[in-house]
Amino acid sequence: MSNRTFTMIKPDAFSKGHSGAILDQIIKAGFRIVALKMVKLSTEKAGEFYAIHSERPFYGELVQFMSSGAIIAAILEKENAVADFRTLIGATNPAQAAEGTIRKLYAASIGENAIHGSDSDENASIEGAFFFSGLERF
């Protein structure tokens, strides 16, 4: 079990001005931000990041959405980081997300679900390395 996870505030939440409130909620939940940056993914880079889903029917739509605007990428630290962060963000479908979770508060739909959270320690490491060099982690 790792004490780090990866997250992205997605283009929908960023464009609606929710980034600050989301970051505040993450910090208040006890996570320490160890890397943070704002970027706009190209279609190519979004496709690389989501390559694991390339055979799924929603892949093209996902890549288009994730390259549609700026995102905030971050590596977070806390004991039991992956599981605790998944609880904090809530179910992918905001209609099924628990009250007070990030997706319940800020997501519009399954497709525009405000935030990404790694689903395993292994993927957290891979995803964090996609966005951040060792010099960018504190």
C-alpha positions in Angstrom: 0.0 0.0 0.0 1.3 3.4 -1.0 0.8 6.7 0.7 0.5 8.6 -2.6 -2.2 8.9 -5.2 -2.7 10.9 -8.4 -5.6 13.2 -9.3 -6.7 15.5 -12.1 -9.3 18.2 -11.8 -11.0 17.8 -15.2 -11.8 20.5 -17.8 -15.5 20.7 -16.8 -14.7 21.5 -13.1 -11.8 23.8 -14.1 -13.9 25.8 -16.6 -16.7 26.2 -14.1 -14.3 27.7 -11.5 -14.5 24.8 -9.0 -10.7 24.1 -8.8 -10.1 26.2 -5.7 -13.0 24.6 -3.8 -11.9 21.1 -4.8 -8.3 21.7 -3.8 -9.5 23.1 -0.5 -11.7 20.0 0.1 -8.7 17.7 -0.7 -6.5 19.6 1.8 -9.2 19.6 4.5 -9.5 15.8 4.1 -5.9 15.5 5.2 -4.1 15.1 1.9 -0.8 16.9 1.4 -0.1 18.2 -2.2 3.4 17.0 -3.2 3.2 18.0 -6.9 0.8 20.4 -8.7 0.5 21.9 -12.2 -2.0 23.3 -14.6 -1.8 22.0 -18.1 -3.8 21.6 -21.3 -3.5 18.1 -22.8 -3.2 17.7 -26.5 -5.4 15.1 -28.1 -2.2 12.9 -28.5 -1.3 13.3 -24.8 -4.8 12.6 -23.6 -4.9 9.5 -25.8 -1.6 8.3 -24.3 -2.9 8.9 -20.7 -6.1 6.9 -21.4 -4.5 4.3 -23.7 -5.7 1.6 -21.2 -9.3 2.4 -22.4 -8.5 2.5 -26.1 -10.7 -0.5 -27.0 -13.7 0.8 -25.1 -16.5 2.6 -26.9 -16.1 5.8 -24.9 -12.4 6.3 -25.6 -12.7 8.8 -28.4 -15.2 10.9 -26.4 -13.0 10.7 -23.3 -9.9 11.9 -25.2 -11.8 14.7 -26.8 -13.2 15.8 -23.5 -9.9 15.6 -21.6 -8.2 17.7 -24.3 -11.0 20.3 -24.4 -9.5 22.6 -21.8 -7.1 23.1 -18.9 -6.8 20.6 -16.1 -5.0 20.6 -12.8 -2.8 17.5 -12.1 -1.6 16.7 -8.7 0.1 14.0 -6.6 -1.3 13.7 -3.1 0.1 12.1 0.0 -1.7 10.6 2.9 -1.8 7.2 4.6 -4.0 4.9 2.6 -4.1 7.6 -0.1 -5.7 5.7 -3.0 -8.6 4.3 -1.1 -9.2 7.4 1.0 -9.1 9.6 -2.1 -11.6 7.3 -4.0 -13.9 7.7 -1.0 -13.5 11.5 -1.1 -14.3 11.9 -4.8 -17.3 9.5 -4.8 -18.8 7.3 -7.4 -18.2 8.0 -11.1 -21.9 8.7 -11.6 -22.6 11.8 -9.5 -26.2 10.7 -9.1 -24.9 7.7 -7.1 -22.1 9.6 -5.3 -22.4 10.0 -1.5 -23.4 13.4 -0.2 -20.4 15.7 0.4 -18.2 14.0 -2.1 -16.4 16.0 -4.8 -18.4 14.4 -7.6 -21.7 14.9 -5.8 -20.9 18.6 -5.3 -19.2 19.4 -8.7 -19.9 16.7 -11.4 -22.6 17.1 -14.0 -22.7 13.6 -15.4 -20.8 10.3 -15.7 -18.8 11.9 -18.6 -18.2 15.2 -17.0 -17.4 13.9 -13.5 -15.1 16.8 -12.3 -12.1 14.7 -11.1 -9.9 11.7 -11.7 -8.5 9.6 -8.9 -6.1 6.7 -9.4 -7.7 3.3 -8.8 -4.6 1.5 -7.5 -1.2 2.1 -6.1 0.4 0.9 -9.3 -1.7 3.2 -11.5 -1.1 6.1 -9.1 2.6 5.7 -9.7 2.2 5.4 -13.5 -0.1 8.3 -13.7 2.0 10.6 -11.5 5.1 9.8 -13.5 3.1 10.7 -16.7 2.8 14.3 -15.5 5.6 14.9 -13.1 9.4 14.4 -13.1 11.2 13.6 -9.9 12.3 17.3 -9.7 8.6 18.3 -9.6 7.7 16.2 -6.5 8.1 17.5 -3.0 
